[in-house]
Amino acid sequence: MDFAANAIALVFGLLGAGLGLAALVSPEIAAKLVRMQAHPDHPDGYAEFRATFGGVFFFLHVAFLVAMFMGQGVIGAAAVLAFGWGGAAIGRVLSLIMDGEAVRTTHNYRSIFVEILAAIAFALPVISFVIDPTG
């Protein structure tokens, strides 16, 4: 596999795991990052931040890192994260198209850029493998 493709994916894997870990430890960080908050009448909403933005995010990226360092399943794990990040970007673009002017914020445009960048970063090892399966 291509060293540069793997290095870029590794950096994004570490960043994704770091974001997830931050959300696990402090759901307030996740809430601020995604511009949401737990409803005052439902403080258990913080469990949702910890679970979704923390647990899912952290462990998906850790699974990728484990696969990478074990040399097993890294292409599949990278593909899953590439599709996941790409799906986030698609969802956000659909929101820009369908939800009106209010969602056309700098935050959303920046987020689309980051999500596409992450999708590409995780797609690089997959593309590298498709081009040269012998590595």
URFENNOR-V45008 format. One record per pair of residues at least 12 apart in sequence whose C-alpha atoms are under 6 Angstrom apart, sorted by the first residue. I is the first residue (numbers start at 1). GAP is how many residues later the second one is. D is the distance in Angstrom with one decimal. If there is no record, write none. Layout:
i->I gap->GAP d->D
i->I gap->GAP d->D
This chain:
i->1 gap->134 d->4.0
i->5 gap->119 d->5.1
i->5 gap->120 d->5.2
i->6 gap->119 d->5.7
i->8 gap->113 d->5.9
i->9 gap->112 d->5.0
i->9 gap->113 d->5.0
i->13 gap->48 d->5.3
i->16 gap->45 d->5.9
i->17 gap->41 d->4.4
i->17 gap->44 d->5.1
i->20 gap->33 d->5.9
i->20 gap->34 d->4.1
i->20 gap->37 d->4.7
i->20 gap->38 d->4.0
i->21 gap->33 d->5.9
i->21 gap->37 d->5.6
i->23 gap->27 d->5.6
i->23 gap->30 d->5.9
i->23 gap->31 d->4.4
i->24 gap->26 d->4.6
i->24 gap->30 d->4.3
i->27 gap->19 d->5.9
i->27 gap->22 d->5.4
i->27 gap->23 d->5.6
i->64 gap->13 d->5.2
i->75 gap->51 d->5.4
i->78 gap->44 d->5.0
i->82 gap->37 d->4.2
i->82 gap->40 d->4.9
i->82 gap->41 d->5.3
i->85 gap->30 d->5.4
i->85 gap->34 d->5.0
i->86 gap->30 d->6.0
i->86 gap->33 d->5.1
i->89 gap->23 d->5.1
i->89 gap->26 d->5.4
